[in-house]
Amino acid sequence: MPQSQSEAAIESVAGEFVFTRVIDASRERVWQAFTESERLMQWWGPAGFTMLAANVDLRPGGAFHYGMRAPDGSEVWGKWVYREIVPPERLTVIASFSDEAADITRHPYSPDWPLELLSTMTLIEHEGRTTVTVQAVPHSATEIERRTFEDARDSMDEGYTGTLDKLAEYLAKV
Amino acid sequence: MSVDTLSTTFAALADPTRRAILARLTTGEASVTELAQPFDMTLPAVSKHLKVLERAGLITRGREAQWRPCRLKASPLKDVADWVGHYRAFWEQSFDRLDQYLTELQAKEHEHDSESP
């Protein structure tokens, strides 16, 4: 891979994927479009896909479970488990691919792709138009980071305890 | 289920020091000492970062006699770039459809408004 492409890949990751779009509609409209089942049935999914189902249980721990038919006839199901719901400004979900029974599955095209994405969507309105920002990071990545951070913190604690012991020794002598 | 490789790659790339190390390696192989130079960091601290990168399959450590050169392995980066490309395309298309849907919705509402007495 050419150097510039490697560098671009490194920077494009920088921990997160970010995507922004300005929509010519109020925040409330955009929020409704993302959270109401009947509306989602009318627009969700990429070009050429038809919606089969859009079940919405809008509460923390609930889910948006959807099914689509791809141009080649195959079915693709997905699931957004809601984490944080702040209408009409923020929605945080764990997004993954799924099957009709709403179990989580691997990505249909590549087993290397993230199983779960921690995604946050924020809506900001200005003069009647809404800027939608989607930030996503592989959820497992955040778990690995958390574990790595905890491992590092634990070894820091050991070092700290050693120092405190020495201080105590010293103070005892003085 | 075991952790997918992309998540491991993302986790490895989440740290700015590790990203800088990788960026340096895109210009060619380097020793640990060379890699540590730009950072106000001990060699053991840099080695910890290199371990993370190695475990994620982003670098290899050579076994040449005097030193162990670190080399970049580009294929996990390519996998990330591919995934980002696909995911970006998914959102582009989804937002195109959202745009169209809301435009039509608002047009219908204006028709309705102009029809009412």
HADDOCK unambig.tbl for C-alpha pairs under 7 A between the chains (distance, minus, plus):
assign (segid A and resid 1 and name CA) (segid B and resid 74 and name CA) 6.40 0.50 0.50
assign (segid A and resid 3 and name CA) (segid B and resid 26 and name CA) 5.47 0.50 0.50
assign (segid A and resid 3 and name CA) (segid B and resid 27 and name CA) 6.87 0.50 0.50
assign (segid A and resid 6 and name CA) (segid B and resid 26 and name CA) 6.79 0.50 0.50
assign (segid A and resid 6 and name CA) (segid B and resid 74 and name CA) 6.88 0.50 0.50
assign (segid A and resid 6 and name CA) (segid B and resid 77 and name CA) 6.60 0.50 0.50
assign (segid A and resid 7 and name CA) (segid B and resid 23 and name CA) 5.85 0.50 0.50
assign (segid A and resid 9 and name CA) (segid B and resid 77 and name CA) 6.04 0.50 0.50
assign (segid A and resid 9 and name CA) (segid B and resid 81 and name CA) 5.48 0.50 0.50
assign (segid A and resid 10 and name CA) (segid B and resid 19 and name CA) 6.40 0.50 0.50
assign (segid A and resid 13 and name CA) (segid B and resid 10 and name CA) 6.90 0.50 0.50
assign (segid A and resid 13 and name CA) (segid B and resid 13 and name CA) 6.89 0.50 0.50
assign (segid A and resid 14 and name CA) (segid B and resid 13 and name CA) 6.26 0.50 0.50
assign (segid A and resid 14 and name CA) (segid B and resid 14 and name CA) 5.63 0.50 0.50
assign (segid A and resid 15 and name CA) (segid B and resid 10 and name CA) 6.15 0.50 0.50
assign (segid A and resid 15 and name CA) (segid B and resid 13 and name CA) 6.24 0.50 0.50
assign (segid A and resid 15 and name CA) (segid B and resid 14 and name CA) 4.19 0.50 0.50
assign (segid A and resid 23 and name CA) (segid B and resid 99 and name CA) 6.35 0.50 0.50
assign (segid A and resid 43 and name CA) (segid B and resid 97 and name CA) 5.51 0.50 0.50
assign (segid A and resid 43 and name CA) (segid B and resid 98 and name CA) 5.68 0.50 0.50
assign (segid A and resid 43 and name CA) (segid B and resid 101 and name CA) 6.09 0.50 0.50
assign (segid A and resid 44 and name CA) (segid B and resid 94 and name CA) 6.24 0.50 0.50
assign (segid A and resid 45 and name CA) (segid B and resid 94 and name CA) 5.37 0.50 0.50
assign (segid A and resid 46 and name CA) (segid B and resid 90 and name CA) 6.03 0.50 0.50
assign (segid A and resid 46 and name CA) (segid B and resid 93 and name CA) 4.95 0.50 0.50
assign (segid A and resid 46 and name CA) (segid B and resid 94 and name CA) 5.12 0.50 0.50
assign (segid A and resid 47 and name CA) (segid B and resid 93 and name CA) 6.08 0.50 0.50
assign (segid A and resid 112 and name CA) (segid B and resid 4 and name CA) 5.19 0.50 0.50
assign (segid A and resid 112 and name CA) (segid B and resid 5 and name CA) 5.39 0.50 0.50
assign (segid A and resid 112 and name CA) (segid B and resid 6 and name CA) 5.95 0.50 0.50
assign (segid A and resid 113 and name CA) (segid B and resid 4 and name CA) 6.39 0.50 0.50
assign (segid A and resid 113 and name CA) (segid B and resid 6 and name CA) 5.73 0.50 0.50
assign (segid A and resid 114 and name CA) (segid B and resid 4 and name CA) 5.83 0.50 0.50
assign (segid A and resid 114 and name CA) (segid B and resid 6 and name CA) 5.89 0.50 0.50
assign (segid A and resid 114 and name CA) (segid B and resid 7 and name CA) 5.87 0.50 0.50
assign (segid A and resid 115 and name CA) (segid B and resid 4 and name CA) 6.79 0.50 0.50
assign (segid A and resid 138 and name CA) (segid B and resid 7 and name CA) 5.43 0.50 0.50
assign (segid A and resid 140 and name CA) (segid B and resid 3 and name CA) 6.76 0.50 0.50
assign (segid A and resid 140 and name CA) (segid B and resid 7 and name CA) 5.67 0.50 0.50
assign (segid A and resid 141 and name CA) (segid B and resid 7 and name CA) 4.57 0.50 0.50
assign (segid A and resid 141 and name CA) (segid B and resid 8 and name CA) 5.95 0.50 0.50
assign (segid A and resid 141 and name CA) (segid B and resid 10 and name CA) 5.90 0.50 0.50
assign (segid A and resid 141 and name CA) (segid B and resid 11 and name CA) 4.64 0.50 0.50
assign (segid A and resid 142 and name CA) (segid B and resid 11 and name CA) 6.76 0.50 0.50
assign (segid A and resid 144 and name CA) (segid B and resid 11 and name CA) 6.39 0.50 0.50
assign (segid A and resid 145 and name CA) (segid B and resid 11 and name CA) 5.85 0.50 0.50
